[in-house]
Amino acid sequence: MDAVYTHGHHESVLRSHRWRTAGNSAAYLLPHLQPHMTLLDVGSGPGTITADLARLVRHVTASEVSGDALRLARNEVAAQGLGNVGFAVADAQALEFADDTFCVVHAHQVLQHVGDPVRALREMRRVTRPGGIVAARDSDYAAFAWYPKVPALDDWLALYQEVARANGGEPDAGRRLLSWARAAGFDDVTPTASTWCFATPEDRAWWGGMWADRVLRSAMARQALASGAATPRDLERISEGWLEWAAAGDGWLAIPHGEILCRA
């Protein structure tokens, strides 16, 4: 089953995705990387994590589902002057690489957006050399926690889950990663979890402002309106809710992630 990417590539989306680094998004994998390794970064997005990983291994291949999406990573890698990154248009559920090609295959916030995450993990396993690593990390929307209570954010969460599932994805992927890995045939799996937390005034202004824009202008907004899941006023109210949360002096938000390290 093909899935539609819920977020799209509006500036408000890229604003958050470009914040991601190997340190804040792949710390569970970093101790296992060695300079001689080759790595496939599935769903490389704007390439900030890709570039960080390229500084730690011999070669990285960045992949995305379209040339337009892959151009974002190309531009980031070029801006950072890295010469050990290649690029490939590839579907995570049907990777066009030979068996046993990479030492490590990495996917950050990808499995929640594919129609068949078990198939994707099988493909990631297939292109990983024996003894190599398949690593995946995904957030879990149902486990998001925030304070103070802002009713519009409850509506945001319900809307996001509705739109994401209508697109063929699974927004509560984090808790399912271990199950998916088992179903994909992995016997040696190390499951962990980690959290992003936004609680300083600066972090709240950035995160809340980003979502206030995103809920009005991103692909998710268009999808919600087109499907009838929300009205323009609904989206405006949710946007205002994000700004209300960001302005709260005691505002706090935690985003948990599931993680898996699988030995091929």
C-alpha positions as a LaTeX table, in Angstrom:
\begin{tabular}{lrrr}
\hline
Residue & $x$ (\AA) & $y$ (\AA) & $z$ (\AA) \\
\hline
Met1 & 0.00 & 0.00 & 0.00 \\
Asp2 & 1.29 & 3.43 & $-0.92$ \\
Ala3 & 0.96 & 6.19 & 1.66 \\
Val4 & 0.77 & 9.95 & 1.24 \\
Tyr5 & 3.38 & 11.98 & 3.10 \\
Thr6 & 1.35 & 13.93 & 5.64 \\
His7 & 3.73 & 16.81 & 6.34 \\
Gly8 & 4.86 & 17.90 & 2.89 \\
His9 & 7.75 & 20.32 & 2.45 \\
His10 & 6.38 & 23.73 & 3.35 \\
Glu11 & 8.87 & 26.09 & 4.98 \\
Ser12 & 7.17 & 25.58 & 8.35 \\
Val13 & 7.83 & 21.84 & 8.09 \\
Leu14 & 11.43 & 22.25 & 6.96 \\
Arg15 & 11.97 & 24.69 & 9.83 \\
Ser16 & 11.48 & 21.85 & 12.28 \\
His17 & 13.18 & 19.15 & 10.21 \\
Arg18 & 16.33 & 21.24 & 9.76 \\
Trp19 & 16.61 & 21.52 & 13.54 \\
Arg20 & 17.32 & 17.80 & 13.68 \\
Thr21 & 20.88 & 16.61 & 14.16 \\
Ala22 & 22.49 & 13.25 & 14.73 \\
Gly23 & 22.92 & 14.30 & 18.35 \\
Asn24 & 19.28 & 15.09 & 19.06 \\
Ser25 & 17.77 & 12.50 & 16.72 \\
Ala26 & 20.14 & 9.52 & 16.40 \\
Ala27 & 22.08 & 9.38 & 19.66 \\
Tyr28 & 21.10 & 5.73 & 20.15 \\
Leu29 & 22.96 & 4.82 & 16.94 \\
Leu30 & 26.10 & 6.94 & 17.25 \\
Pro31 & 28.14 & 4.65 & 19.57 \\
His32 & 27.85 & 1.88 & 16.98 \\
Leu33 & 29.25 & 3.82 & 14.02 \\
Gln34 & 32.84 & 3.35 & 12.87 \\
Pro35 & 34.92 & 5.28 & 10.32 \\
His36 & 35.12 & 2.39 & 7.80 \\
Met37 & 31.34 & 1.97 & 7.50 \\
Thr38 & 28.96 & 2.68 & 4.64 \\
Leu39 & 25.49 & 3.90 & 5.59 \\
Leu40 & 22.14 & 4.28 & 3.84 \\
Asp41 & 20.00 & 7.11 & 5.18 \\
Val42 & 16.42 & 6.25 & 4.21 \\
Gly43 & 14.15 & 9.28 & 4.00 \\
Ser44 & 16.97 & 11.78 & 4.44 \\
Gly45 & 14.70 & 14.84 & 4.41 \\
Pro46 & 16.59 & 18.13 & 4.41 \\
Gly47 & 19.86 & 16.32 & 5.10 \\
Thr48 & 20.97 & 17.74 & 8.44 \\
Ile49 & 21.16 & 14.30 & 10.08 \\
Thr50 & 22.67 & 12.88 & 6.89 \\
Ala51 & 25.49 & 15.42 & 6.98 \\
Asp52 & 26.26 & 14.69 & 10.64 \\
Leu53 & 26.39 & 10.94 & 9.95 \\
Ala54 & 28.69 & 11.52 & 6.97 \\
Arg55 & 31.29 & 12.96 & 9.32 \\
Leu56 & 31.35 & 9.69 & 11.27 \\
Val57 & 31.50 & 7.03 & 8.54 \\
Arg58 & 33.29 & 6.46 & 5.22 \\
His59 & 30.30 & 7.01 & 2.95 \\
Val60 & 26.60 & 7.81 & 3.23 \\
Thr61 & 23.92 & 7.31 & 0.59 \\
Ala62 & 20.95 & 9.65 & 1.12 \\
Ser63 & 17.67 & 8.42 & $-0.30$ \\
Glu64 & 14.24 & 9.96 & $-0.79$ \\
Val65 & 11.09 & 9.01 & $-2.69$ \\
Ser66 & 11.45 & 11.77 & $-5.30$ \\
Gly67 & 14.09 & 13.91 & $-6.89$ \\
Asp68 & 12.46 & 17.05 & $-5.53$ \\
Ala69 & 12.61 & 15.74 & $-1.97$ \\
Leu70 & 16.19 & 14.54 & $-2.46$ \\
Arg71 & 17.26 & 17.98 & $-3.67$ \\
Leu72 & 16.88 & 19.28 & $-0.11$ \\
Ala73 & 19.58 & 16.91 & 1.14 \\
Arg74 & 21.79 & 17.61 & $-1.90$ \\
Asn75 & 21.69 & 21.32 & $-1.10$ \\
Glu76 & 22.50 & 20.79 & 2.58 \\
Val77 & 25.40 & 18.45 & 1.86 \\
Ala78 & 26.79 & 20.86 & $-0.73$ \\
Ala79 & 26.47 & 23.78 & 1.69 \\
Gln80 & 28.49 & 21.82 & 4.25 \\
Gly81 & 31.14 & 20.90 & 1.70 \\
Leu82 & 30.94 & 17.14 & 2.22 \\
Gly83 & 32.34 & 14.86 & $-0.45$ \\
Asn84 & 31.40 & 11.43 & 0.87 \\
Val85 & 27.63 & 11.50 & 0.30 \\
Gly86 & 25.81 & 9.94 & $-2.64$ \\
Phe87 & 22.13 & 10.29 & $-3.52$ \\
Ala88 & 19.44 & 7.93 & $-4.75$ \\
Val89 & 15.71 & 8.14 & $-5.39$ \\
Ala90 & 14.33 & 5.06 & $-3.64$ \\
Asp91 & 11.12 & 3.75 & $-2.09$ \\
Ala92 & 11.73 & 2.41 & 1.43 \\
Gln93 & 9.41 & $-0.50$ & 0.63 \\
Ala94 & 11.29 & $-1.45$ & $-2.55$ \\
Leu95 & 14.90 & $-0.34$ & $-2.24$ \\
Glu96 & 16.82 & $-0.50$ & $-5.51$ \\
Phe97 & 20.06 & $-1.69$ & $-3.99$ \\
Ala98 & 21.69 & $-5.09$ & $-4.09$ \\
Asp99 & 21.56 & $-7.43$ & $-1.13$ \\
Asp100 & 24.21 & $-6.90$ & 1.58 \\
Thr101 & 25.25 & $-3.45$ & 0.33 \\
Phe102 & 25.51 & $-1.31$ & 3.49 \\
Cys103 & 27.03 & $-1.67$ & 6.94 \\
Val104 & 24.22 & 0.44 & 8.45 \\
Val105 & 20.73 & 1.40 & 7.27 \\
His106 & 19.14 & 4.29 & 9.16 \\
Ala107 & 15.63 & 5.75 & 9.06 \\
His108 & 14.45 & 8.68 & 11.17 \\
Gln109 & 10.71 & 9.46 & 11.30 \\
Val110 & 10.12 & 7.34 & 8.20 \\
Leu111 & 8.25 & 4.18 & 9.21 \\
Gln112 & 5.29 & 6.18 & 10.49 \\
His113 & 4.72 & 7.45 & 6.95 \\
Val114 & 4.96 & 4.25 & 4.87 \\
Gly115 & 2.03 & 2.01 & 4.04 \\
Asp116 & 3.81 & $-1.20$ & 5.06 \\
Pro117 & 6.51 & $-0.58$ & 7.69 \\
Val118 & 7.22 & $-4.30$ & 8.08 \\
Arg119 & 7.98 & $-4.57$ & 4.38 \\
Ala120 & 10.20 & $-1.50$ & 4.65 \\
Leu121 & 12.15 & $-3.08$ & 7.51 \\
Arg122 & 12.56 & $-6.28$ & 5.50 \\
Glu123 & 13.98 & $-4.23$ & 2.65 \\
Met124 & 16.30 & $-2.41$ & 5.02 \\
Arg125 & 17.45 & $-5.76$ & 6.36 \\
Arg126 & 17.97 & $-7.15$ & 2.84 \\
Val127 & 20.39 & $-4.39$ & 1.82 \\
Thr128 & 22.33 & $-4.59$ & 5.12 \\
Arg129 & 25.41 & $-6.76$ & 5.31 \\
Pro130 & 25.37 & $-9.74$ & 7.71 \\
Gly131 & 26.23 & $-8.45$ & 11.16 \\
Gly132 & 25.28 & $-4.91$ & 10.17 \\
Ile133 & 22.74 & $-2.61$ & 11.77 \\
Val134 & 19.25 & $-1.47$ & 10.87 \\
Ala135 & 18.31 & 1.54 & 13.00 \\
Ala136 & 14.95 & 3.31 & 13.14 \\
Arg137 & 13.46 & 6.03 & 15.31 \\
Asp138 & 9.88 & 7.30 & 15.23 \\
Ser139 & 7.79 & 9.56 & 17.40 \\
Asp140 & 4.56 & 8.43 & 19.07 \\
Tyr141 & 1.87 & 11.07 & 18.79 \\
Ala142 & $-0.55$ & 9.55 & 21.28 \\
Ala143 & 2.16 & 9.79 & 23.91 \\
Phe144 & 2.86 & 13.50 & 23.41 \\
Ala145 & 2.42 & 15.33 & 26.71 \\
Trp146 & 2.06 & 19.04 & 27.37 \\
Tyr147 & 1.19 & 21.57 & 30.03 \\
Pro148 & $-0.85$ & 23.67 & 30.57 \\
Lys149 & $-3.96$ & 22.07 & 29.16 \\
Val150 & $-5.00$ & 23.84 & 25.97 \\
Pro151 & $-8.15$ & 22.28 & 24.47 \\
Ala152 & $-7.14$ & 23.31 & 20.95 \\
Leu153 & $-4.05$ & 21.09 & 21.23 \\
Asp154 & $-6.24$ & 18.08 & 22.01 \\
Asp155 & $-8.08$ & 18.91 & 18.78 \\
Trp156 & $-4.75$ & 19.24 & 16.96 \\
Leu157 & $-3.66$ & 15.77 & 18.09 \\
Ala158 & $-6.96$ & 14.18 & 17.08 \\
Leu159 & $-6.86$ & 15.92 & 13.70 \\
Tyr160 & $-3.27$ & 14.97 & 13.01 \\
Gln161 & $-3.94$ & 11.32 & 13.81 \\
Glu162 & $-7.03$ & 11.31 & 11.59 \\
Val163 & $-5.21$ & 12.86 & 8.64 \\
Ala164 & $-2.10$ & 10.69 & 9.02 \\
Arg165 & $-4.11$ & 7.47 & 9.15 \\
Ala166 & $-6.23$ & 8.55 & 6.18 \\
Asn167 & $-2.91$ & 8.95 & 4.34 \\
Gly168 & $-1.99$ & 5.34 & 5.13 \\
Gly169 & 0.49 & 6.10 & 7.92 \\
Glu170 & 0.67 & 5.22 & 11.61 \\
Pro171 & 1.29 & 8.28 & 13.80 \\
Asp172 & 1.76 & 6.18 & 16.94 \\
Ala173 & 4.67 & 4.33 & 15.36 \\
Gly174 & 7.13 & 4.67 & 18.24 \\
Arg175 & 5.46 & 2.03 & 20.39 \\
Arg176 & 5.17 & $-0.35$ & 17.42 \\
Leu177 & 8.78 & $-0.41$ & 16.23 \\
Leu178 & 9.76 & $-3.50$ & 18.23 \\
Ser179 & 6.68 & $-5.36$ & 17.01 \\
Trp180 & 7.36 & $-4.38$ & 13.41 \\
Ala181 & 10.99 & $-5.47$ & 13.71 \\
Arg182 & 9.94 & $-8.87$ & 15.03 \\
Ala183 & 7.42 & $-9.24$ & 12.22 \\
Ala184 & 10.16 & $-8.33$ & 9.72 \\
Gly185 & 12.23 & $-11.30$ & 10.94 \\
Phe186 & 14.77 & $-9.64$ & 13.21 \\
Asp187 & 15.81 & $-11.78$ & 16.17 \\
Asp188 & 18.44 & $-9.46$ & 17.65 \\
Val189 & 16.68 & $-6.18$ & 18.47 \\
Thr190 & 17.61 & $-3.57$ & 21.08 \\
Pro191 & 14.58 & $-1.33$ & 21.77 \\
Thr192 & 15.03 & 2.02 & 23.49 \\
Ala193 & 13.26 & 5.35 & 23.82 \\
Ser194 & 14.26 & 8.99 & 24.02 \\
Thr195 & 12.47 & 12.31 & 24.28 \\
Trp196 & 12.53 & 15.80 & 22.85 \\
Cys197 & 11.49 & 18.41 & 25.40 \\
Phe198 & 10.49 & 22.01 & 24.69 \\
Ala199 & 10.12 & 24.08 & 27.83 \\
Thr200 & 12.32 & 27.18 & 27.73 \\
Pro201 & 10.77 & 30.41 & 26.46 \\
Glu202 & 12.93 & 30.22 & 23.35 \\
Asp203 & 12.02 & 26.59 & 22.64 \\
Arg204 & 8.32 & 27.23 & 23.19 \\
Ala205 & 8.33 & 30.24 & 20.89 \\
Trp206 & 10.10 & 28.26 & 18.18 \\
Trp207 & 8.08 & 25.03 & 18.43 \\
Gly208 & 4.71 & 26.69 & 19.06 \\
Gly209 & 5.27 & 29.26 & 16.34 \\
Met210 & 6.31 & 26.55 & 13.92 \\
Trp211 & 3.14 & 24.54 & 14.50 \\
Ala212 & 0.99 & 27.65 & 14.48 \\
Asp213 & 2.21 & 28.21 & 10.91 \\
Arg214 & 2.25 & 24.56 & 9.95 \\
Val215 & $-1.36$ & 23.85 & 10.84 \\
Leu216 & $-2.44$ & 26.65 & 8.50 \\
Arg217 & $-0.05$ & 26.29 & 5.56 \\
Ser218 & 1.46 & 22.82 & 5.29 \\
Ala219 & 0.30 & 19.82 & 3.26 \\
Met220 & $-1.47$ & 18.55 & 6.37 \\
Ala221 & $-3.66$ & 21.68 & 6.38 \\
Arg222 & $-4.60$ & 21.18 & 2.73 \\
Gln223 & $-5.36$ & 17.51 & 3.32 \\
Ala224 & $-7.51$ & 18.26 & 6.38 \\
Leu225 & $-9.54$ & 20.84 & 4.47 \\
Ala226 & $-9.90$ & 18.71 & 1.34 \\
Ser227 & $-11.14$ & 15.69 & 3.30 \\
Gly228 & $-13.54$ & 17.68 & 5.44 \\
Ala229 & $-11.71$ & 16.68 & 8.60 \\
Ala230 & $-11.40$ & 20.38 & 9.52 \\
Thr231 & $-12.70$ & 23.77 & 8.50 \\
Pro232 & $-10.59$ & 26.91 & 8.06 \\
Arg233 & $-11.87$ & 28.14 & 11.42 \\
Asp234 & $-10.86$ & 24.85 & 13.06 \\
Leu235 & $-7.31$ & 25.30 & 11.78 \\
Glu236 & $-7.21$ & 28.93 & 12.91 \\
Arg237 & $-8.33$ & 27.91 & 16.40 \\
Ile238 & $-5.66$ & 25.21 & 16.59 \\
Ser239 & $-3.03$ & 27.67 & 15.39 \\
Glu240 & $-4.10$ & 30.10 & 18.13 \\
Gly241 & $-3.87$ & 27.24 & 20.63 \\
Trp242 & $-0.24$ & 26.65 & 19.75 \\
Leu243 & 0.52 & 30.32 & 20.32 \\
Glu244 & $-1.36$ & 30.22 & 23.62 \\
Trp245 & 0.75 & 27.27 & 24.76 \\
Ala246 & 3.97 & 28.96 & 23.61 \\
Ala247 & 3.13 & 32.08 & 25.61 \\
Ala248 & 2.52 & 30.19 & 28.86 \\
Gly249 & 5.34 & 30.88 & 31.30 \\
Asp250 & 5.15 & 27.33 & 32.63 \\
Gly251 & 4.57 & 25.69 & 29.27 \\
Trp252 & 6.18 & 22.28 & 28.76 \\
Leu253 & 6.02 & 19.71 & 25.95 \\
Ala254 & 7.56 & 16.25 & 25.66 \\
Ile255 & 7.73 & 14.18 & 22.47 \\
Pro256 & 8.67 & 10.53 & 23.08 \\
His257 & 10.30 & 8.37 & 20.43 \\
Gly258 & 10.67 & 4.65 & 20.05 \\
Glu259 & 14.01 & 3.40 & 18.75 \\
Ile260 & 15.28 & 0.05 & 17.49 \\
Leu261 & 18.77 & $-1.22$ & 16.74 \\
Cys262 & 18.47 & $-4.47$ & 14.77 \\
Arg263 & 21.35 & $-6.76$ & 13.86 \\
Ala264 & 21.03 & $-8.20$ & 10.38 \\
\hline
\end{tabular}
